[in-house]
Protein backbone atom coordinates (compact mmCIF):
# COMPACT_ATOMS: atom_id res chain seq x y z
CA UNK A 1 0.00 0.00 0.00
CA UNK A 2 1.22 3.50 -0.80
CA UNK A 3 0.58 6.52 1.40
CA UNK A 4 0.58 4.36 4.52
CA UNK A 5 0.84 6.87 7.37
CA UNK A 6 -2.55 7.68 8.88
CA UNK A 7 -2.95 10.16 11.73
CA UNK A 8 -5.90 9.59 14.08
CA UNK A 9 -6.83 12.12 16.78
CA UNK A 10 -8.78 11.18 19.93
CA UNK A 11 -7.92 7.56 19.26
CA UNK A 12 -9.65 6.17 22.35
CA UNK A 13 -13.03 7.57 21.23
CA UNK A 14 -15.50 5.15 19.65
CA UNK A 15 -15.20 6.61 16.15
CA UNK A 16 -11.41 6.86 16.07
CA UNK A 17 -10.72 3.54 17.77
CA UNK A 18 -12.93 1.82 15.21
CA UNK A 19 -10.84 3.26 12.39
CA UNK A 20 -7.53 2.47 14.13
CA UNK A 21 -8.49 -1.19 14.39
CA UNK A 22 -9.41 -1.70 10.74
CA UNK A 23 -6.79 0.62 9.24
CA UNK A 24 -3.94 -1.06 11.11
CA UNK A 25 -5.28 -4.46 10.05
CA UNK A 26 -4.99 -3.60 6.34
CA UNK A 27 -1.48 -2.16 6.62
CA UNK A 28 -1.73 1.52 7.48
CA UNK A 29 0.91 2.80 9.87
CA UNK A 30 -1.37 4.47 12.38
CA UNK A 31 -0.24 7.39 14.54
CA UNK A 32 -2.90 7.37 17.20
CA UNK A 33 -3.03 10.47 19.37
CA UNK A 34 -4.46 10.13 22.88
CA UNK A 35 -4.83 12.77 25.56
CA UNK A 36 -4.40 10.05 28.17
CA UNK A 37 -3.84 6.31 27.94
CA UNK A 38 -7.34 5.56 29.17
CA UNK A 39 -7.90 1.86 29.81
CA UNK A 40 -8.89 -0.46 28.31
CA UNK A 41 -8.99 1.05 24.80
CA UNK A 42 -5.53 2.64 24.88
CA UNK A 43 -3.97 -0.63 25.96
CA UNK A 44 -5.82 -2.47 23.20
CA UNK A 45 -4.64 -0.02 20.54
CA UNK A 46 -1.09 -0.09 21.85
CA UNK A 47 -1.06 -3.86 21.43
CA UNK A 48 -2.10 -3.70 17.77
CA UNK A 49 0.45 -4.15 15.02
CA UNK A 50 1.11 -0.95 13.04
CA UNK A 51 -0.25 1.38 15.76
CA UNK A 52 1.92 3.95 17.54
CA UNK A 53 0.31 5.81 20.42
CA UNK A 54 1.28 9.45 20.83
CA UNK A 55 0.22 10.93 24.15
CA UNK A 56 0.06 14.61 24.91
CA UNK A 57 -1.83 17.86 24.73
CA UNK A 58 -3.09 19.15 21.40
CA UNK A 59 -2.17 22.61 22.68
CA UNK A 60 1.49 21.55 22.27
CA UNK A 61 2.39 22.91 18.82
CA UNK A 62 5.52 20.75 18.57
CA UNK A 63 3.52 17.61 19.31
CA UNK A 64 0.92 18.55 16.69
CA UNK A 65 3.58 19.30 14.07
CA UNK A 66 5.26 15.98 14.76
CA UNK A 67 1.95 14.18 14.59
CA UNK A 68 1.49 15.12 10.93
CA UNK A 69 5.12 15.09 9.76
CA UNK A 70 5.36 12.78 6.75
CA UNK A 71 1.73 11.68 7.10
CA UNK A 72 -0.52 11.33 4.08
CA UNK A 73 -4.00 10.89 5.55
CA UNK A 74 -5.80 11.84 8.74
CA UNK A 75 -9.02 11.28 10.65
CA UNK A 76 -9.86 13.99 13.17
CA UNK A 77 -12.57 13.80 15.81
CA UNK A 78 -11.84 16.36 18.50
CA UNK A 79 -13.61 16.64 21.83
CA UNK A 80 -13.79 19.50 24.30
CA UNK A 81 -10.25 19.49 25.67
CA UNK A 82 -10.43 23.26 25.97
CA UNK A 83 -11.05 25.60 23.05
CA UNK A 84 -12.16 23.07 20.45
CA UNK A 85 -12.24 25.67 17.67
CA UNK A 86 -8.64 26.76 18.34
CA UNK A 87 -7.51 23.13 18.55
CA UNK A 88 -9.36 22.25 15.35
CA UNK A 89 -7.79 25.15 13.46
CA UNK A 90 -4.33 24.30 14.79
CA UNK A 91 -4.66 20.69 13.62
CA UNK A 92 -5.84 21.79 10.18
CA UNK A 93 -2.96 24.27 9.84
CA UNK A 94 -0.42 21.59 10.77
CA UNK A 95 -1.94 19.12 8.30
CA UNK A 96 -1.87 21.76 5.57
CA UNK A 97 1.77 22.56 6.30
CA UNK A 98 2.64 18.85 6.24
CA UNK A 99 0.88 18.42 2.86
CA UNK A 100 -1.59 15.82 4.14
CA UNK A 101 -3.34 14.52 1.05
CA UNK A 102 -6.73 13.62 2.55
CA UNK A 103 -8.14 14.98 5.80
CA UNK A 104 -11.35 13.39 7.09
CA UNK A 105 -12.95 15.58 9.75
CA UNK A 106 -15.81 14.46 11.98
CA UNK A 107 -18.08 17.50 11.92
CA UNK A 108 -21.66 18.34 12.90
CA UNK A 109 -24.15 21.02 11.86
CA UNK A 110 -24.77 24.46 13.32
CA UNK A 111 -28.55 24.65 13.24
CA UNK A 112 -28.53 28.39 13.94
CA UNK A 113 -27.30 29.18 10.41
CA UNK A 114 -30.51 28.05 8.70
CA UNK A 115 -32.59 31.09 9.66
CA UNK A 116 -35.33 29.05 11.33
CA UNK A 117 -34.83 30.27 14.89
CA UNK A 118 -33.12 27.01 15.82
CA UNK A 119 -30.45 27.20 18.52
CA UNK A 120 -26.81 26.30 17.95
CA UNK A 121 -25.94 23.11 19.79
CA UNK A 122 -22.68 24.07 21.56
CA UNK A 123 -20.70 20.86 21.09
CA UNK A 124 -21.80 20.63 17.44
CA UNK A 125 -21.56 24.22 16.25
CA UNK A 126 -17.87 24.49 17.16
CA UNK A 127 -17.17 21.59 14.81
CA UNK A 128 -19.05 23.38 12.04
CA UNK A 129 -16.87 26.47 12.61
CA UNK A 130 -13.75 24.33 12.21
CA UNK A 131 -15.22 22.70 9.10
CA UNK A 132 -15.63 26.12 7.49
CA UNK A 133 -12.04 27.01 8.39
CA UNK A 134 -10.77 23.79 6.80
CA UNK A 135 -12.61 24.75 3.62
CA UNK A 136 -11.11 28.26 3.70
CA UNK A 137 -7.52 27.00 3.79
CA UNK A 138 -8.15 24.62 0.87
CA UNK A 139 -7.13 21.49 2.73
CA UNK A 140 -8.33 18.45 0.73
CA UNK A 141 -10.94 17.27 3.20
CA UNK A 142 -14.09 15.22 3.62
CA UNK A 143 -16.60 15.88 6.40
CA UNK A 144 -18.51 13.07 8.07
CA UNK A 145 -21.62 13.84 10.10
CA UNK A 146 -22.46 11.07 12.53
CA UNK A 147 -25.93 9.87 13.40
CA UNK A 148 -26.90 8.94 16.94
CA UNK A 149 -24.68 6.22 18.35
CA UNK A 150 -26.45 2.94 19.05
CA UNK A 151 -23.82 2.70 21.78
CA UNK A 152 -25.27 5.70 23.65
CA UNK A 153 -27.93 3.57 25.33
CA UNK A 154 -27.40 2.55 28.94
CA UNK A 155 -29.60 1.66 31.89
CA UNK A 156 -27.38 3.81 34.11
CA UNK A 157 -28.91 7.20 35.08
CA UNK A 158 -27.28 9.12 32.23
CA UNK A 159 -29.27 11.89 30.50
CA UNK A 160 -30.99 11.57 27.12
CA UNK A 161 -30.25 7.92 26.25
CA UNK A 162 -31.11 6.14 29.47
CA UNK A 163 -32.86 2.85 28.80
CA UNK A 164 -34.29 2.77 32.31
CA UNK A 165 -34.92 -0.64 33.83
CA UNK A 166 -38.36 -0.85 35.44
CA UNK A 167 -39.36 -2.95 38.50
CA UNK A 168 -41.19 -5.45 36.26
CA UNK A 169 -38.07 -6.05 34.13
CA UNK A 170 -39.18 -3.89 31.20
CA UNK A 171 -37.31 -0.84 29.91
CA UNK A 172 -38.35 2.76 29.29
CA UNK A 173 -36.61 5.35 27.12
CA UNK A 174 -37.61 8.96 27.73
CA UNK A 175 -36.36 11.65 25.30
CA UNK A 176 -37.39 14.84 23.44
CA UNK A 177 -37.44 13.22 19.98
CA UNK A 178 -40.89 13.25 18.37
CA UNK A 179 -42.13 9.63 18.30
CA UNK A 180 -43.34 9.98 14.69
CA UNK A 181 -40.15 11.42 13.20
CA UNK A 182 -37.36 9.15 11.98
CA UNK A 183 -33.84 10.05 13.11
CA UNK A 184 -30.45 8.68 11.95
CA UNK A 185 -28.58 5.91 13.79
CA UNK A 186 -25.27 4.12 13.50
CA UNK A 187 -23.01 1.82 15.49
CA UNK A 188 -19.91 3.94 16.07
CA UNK A 189 -17.60 1.11 17.11
CA UNK A 190 -18.65 -1.34 14.42
CA UNK A 191 -19.17 0.94 11.43
CA UNK A 192 -17.03 4.08 11.60
CA UNK A 193 -13.82 2.27 10.71
CA UNK A 194 -14.95 0.43 7.57
CA UNK A 195 -16.89 3.44 6.24
CA UNK A 196 -14.06 5.95 6.75
CA UNK A 197 -11.56 3.44 5.39
CA UNK A 198 -13.55 3.34 2.15
CA UNK A 199 -13.59 7.14 2.00
CA UNK A 200 -9.80 7.14 2.38
CA UNK A 201 -9.49 4.44 -0.26
CA UNK A 202 -11.62 6.42 -2.73
CA UNK A 203 -9.54 9.48 -1.95
CA UNK A 204 -10.00 13.23 -2.29
CA UNK A 205 -10.61 13.01 -6.03
CA UNK A 206 -14.03 11.58 -5.17
CA UNK A 207 -14.79 13.04 -1.76
CA UNK A 208 -12.92 16.32 -1.27
CA UNK A 209 -15.31 18.98 0.01
CA UNK A 210 -18.18 16.54 0.50
CA UNK A 211 -20.34 16.09 3.57
CA UNK A 212 -21.26 12.47 4.19
CA UNK A 213 -23.82 11.32 6.73
CA UNK A 214 -22.48 8.38 8.73
CA UNK A 215 -25.90 6.94 9.45
CA UNK A 216 -27.17 3.51 8.43
CA UNK A 217 -30.75 3.46 9.70
CA UNK A 218 -33.61 5.95 9.90
CA UNK A 219 -35.81 4.92 12.80
CA UNK A 220 -38.49 6.62 14.84
CA UNK A 221 -37.98 6.41 18.62
CA UNK A 222 -40.95 4.05 18.88
CA UNK A 223 -39.40 1.80 16.23
CA UNK A 224 -36.10 1.81 18.14
CA UNK A 225 -37.94 0.63 21.23
CA UNK A 226 -39.72 -2.12 19.27
CA UNK A 227 -36.38 -3.35 17.94
CA UNK A 228 -34.86 -3.29 21.43
CA UNK A 229 -37.88 -5.22 22.67
CA UNK A 230 -37.47 -7.89 20.00
CA UNK A 231 -33.75 -8.18 20.76
CA UNK A 232 -34.01 -8.26 24.56
CA UNK A 233 -37.33 -10.15 24.70
CA UNK A 234 -38.64 -7.63 27.19
CA UNK A 235 -41.18 -4.82 26.82
CA UNK A 236 -39.50 -1.52 25.89
CA UNK A 237 -41.58 1.66 25.94
CA UNK A 238 -40.85 5.10 24.52
CA UNK A 239 -41.94 8.18 26.47
CA UNK A 240 -41.88 11.51 24.65
CA UNK A 241 -40.88 14.46 26.82
CA UNK A 242 -39.80 17.93 25.75
CA UNK A 243 -37.37 18.04 28.67
CA UNK A 244 -34.34 15.88 29.42
CA UNK A 245 -33.98 14.41 32.90
CA UNK A 246 -30.57 15.14 34.44
CA UNK A 247 -30.12 12.92 37.49
CA UNK A 248 -26.31 12.87 37.71
CA UNK A 249 -23.51 15.39 37.65
CA UNK A 250 -22.59 16.23 34.05
CA UNK A 251 -19.34 17.73 32.71
CA UNK A 252 -18.95 21.48 32.30
CA UNK A 253 -20.74 22.63 29.17
CA UNK A 254 -22.79 19.48 28.75
CA UNK A 255 -25.84 20.86 30.54
CA UNK A 256 -25.94 23.66 27.91
CA UNK A 257 -25.68 20.99 25.23
CA UNK A 258 -28.67 19.13 26.65
CA UNK A 259 -30.75 22.30 26.97
CA UNK A 260 -30.05 23.14 23.31
CA UNK A 261 -31.08 19.62 22.27
CA UNK A 262 -34.31 19.99 24.25
CA UNK A 263 -35.16 23.14 22.32
CA UNK A 264 -33.96 21.93 18.93
CA UNK A 265 -35.79 18.62 18.91
CA UNK A 266 -38.41 18.85 21.66
CA UNK A 267 -39.73 22.29 20.66
CA UNK A 268 -38.73 22.84 17.02
CA UNK A 269 -38.60 19.22 15.78
CA UNK A 270 -35.66 20.24 13.62
CA UNK A 271 -33.96 17.86 11.18
CA UNK A 272 -31.12 16.09 12.96
CA UNK A 273 -28.46 17.00 10.38
CA UNK A 274 -29.93 20.40 9.56
CA UNK A 275 -31.01 21.19 6.01
CA UNK A 276 -27.89 20.60 3.90
CA UNK A 277 -27.76 16.82 4.13
CA UNK A 278 -31.51 16.48 4.31
CA UNK A 279 -32.41 18.73 1.34
CA UNK A 280 -34.67 20.89 3.49
CA UNK A 281 -37.55 18.44 3.33
CA UNK A 282 -39.73 17.17 6.13
CA UNK A 283 -38.80 14.05 8.06
CA UNK A 284 -42.37 13.10 8.89
CA UNK A 285 -42.75 9.35 8.68
CA UNK A 286 -45.91 9.51 6.62
CA UNK A 287 -44.79 12.44 4.52
CA UNK A 288 -43.54 12.30 0.96
CA UNK A 289 -39.89 13.08 1.65
CA UNK A 290 -36.40 11.69 1.79
CA UNK A 291 -37.11 10.76 5.38
CA UNK A 292 -40.26 8.74 4.69
CA UNK A 293 -40.55 5.40 6.45
CA UNK A 294 -39.46 4.36 9.90
CA UNK A 295 -36.70 1.99 8.82
CA UNK A 296 -38.82 -1.12 9.17
CA UNK A 297 -38.77 -2.16 5.54
CA UNK A 298 -35.97 -3.68 3.49
CA UNK A 299 -35.80 -0.70 1.14
CA UNK A 300 -35.95 1.94 3.88
CA UNK A 301 -32.51 3.28 2.93
CA UNK A 302 -33.27 3.94 -0.72
CA UNK A 303 -33.45 7.61 -1.60
CA UNK A 304 -32.58 8.67 1.96
CA UNK A 305 -29.71 10.28 3.76
CA UNK A 306 -28.42 6.81 4.78
CA UNK A 307 -27.97 5.57 1.22
CA UNK A 308 -24.45 6.98 0.81
CA UNK A 309 -23.21 5.42 4.05
CA UNK A 310 -24.68 2.04 3.14
CA UNK A 311 -22.87 2.18 -0.19
CA UNK A 312 -19.59 2.85 1.63
CA UNK A 313 -20.06 -0.04 4.07
CA UNK A 314 -22.73 -2.66 3.36
CA UNK A 315 -21.84 -4.67 6.49
CA UNK A 316 -23.27 -2.16 8.98
CA UNK A 317 -24.76 -3.35 12.27
CA UNK A 318 -28.38 -2.38 12.87
CA UNK A 319 -29.83 -1.37 16.18
CA UNK A 320 -31.66 -4.66 16.72
CA UNK A 321 -28.44 -6.63 16.34
CA UNK A 322 -26.68 -4.13 18.59
CA UNK A 323 -29.36 -4.49 21.27
CA UNK A 324 -29.23 -8.28 21.11
CA UNK A 325 -25.48 -8.87 20.83
CA UNK A 326 -23.70 -5.84 22.30
CA UNK A 327 -25.96 -3.90 24.68
CA UNK A 328 -26.02 -6.67 27.34
CA UNK A 329 -22.21 -6.95 27.17
CA UNK A 330 -21.74 -3.21 27.66
CA UNK A 331 -24.21 -3.29 30.54
CA UNK A 332 -22.33 -6.20 32.15
CA UNK A 333 -19.07 -4.27 31.78
CA UNK A 334 -20.66 -1.60 34.00
CA UNK A 335 -21.39 -4.21 36.65
CA UNK A 336 -25.09 -4.61 35.82
CA UNK A 337 -26.76 -8.02 36.08
CA UNK A 338 -30.27 -7.61 34.68
CA UNK A 339 -29.42 -9.75 31.63
CA UNK A 340 -28.86 -12.74 33.94
CA UNK A 341 -32.13 -12.39 35.81
CA UNK A 342 -35.48 -13.99 35.06
CA UNK A 343 -38.22 -11.65 33.87
DANORQUI-V609025 format. One line per field, one symbol per residue. phi: phi as a letter, one per 20 degrees, with the letter a starting at -180 (. if undefined). psi: psi as a letter, one per 30 degrees, with the letter a starting at -180 (. if undefined). burial: + if it has 9 or more other C-alpha atoms within 8 Angstrom, else -. Layout:
# DANORQUI-V609025
phi=???
psi=???
burial=???
This chain:
# DANORQUI-V609025
phi=.eleececdmfefffffgfgfffffdofeeedecfbeffeffffffeffmddecdqefeeffffffgegmedcbcccecfepeffffffffffffffemfebdededbfdffeemdmfffegedffffffgffgffelefccdddefffgfffbeffefmdfeffegeneccddbeegfddfcecbeffedfgfffgfffffnffedfnedceebdbdcfgffgfffffffelcfcdecebfddfcdcfdfgnffffffffgffdfeelffgendffdlmefdggeeebfdfndneefdfefmdfeffffffbfefdffffgffedgffffffenecgfddfc
psi=klhfkkkkkhffleeeeeeeeeeefgfkjkjjkkeliklfeeeeeffkkgkjkjklkffjeeeeeeefkglflkkjjlligbjeeeeeeeeeeeeeeghkfkjjkjalljffffgggklkjefeeeeeeeeeeeeeghkjlkjkjkakkeffklflhklehkikklfgfllkkklgkkfgkklklljeeefeeeeeeeeeeelffefkfkkkjikfkjkleeeeeeeeeeefhlkkkkjkkflkkjflkllkffeeeeeeeeeeeeefhlkegafefgggllgkeglilfgklggflfgffkglffeeeeeejfglklfeeeeeeeeeeeeefgglgefgkk.
burial=---+++++++++-++++++++++++-+++++++++-----+++-++-+-+++++++-+----+++-++--++++++++-----++-++++++-+++-+-+-+++++++++++-+---+++++-++++++++-+++---++++++++++++--+++-+++++++++---++++++++++++++++++++++++++++++++-+++--+++-+++++++++++++++++++++--+-+++-+++-+----------+-++++++++++--+-+-+++-++--+++++-+-+++++++----++--+++++++-++--+++++++++-+++--++-----------
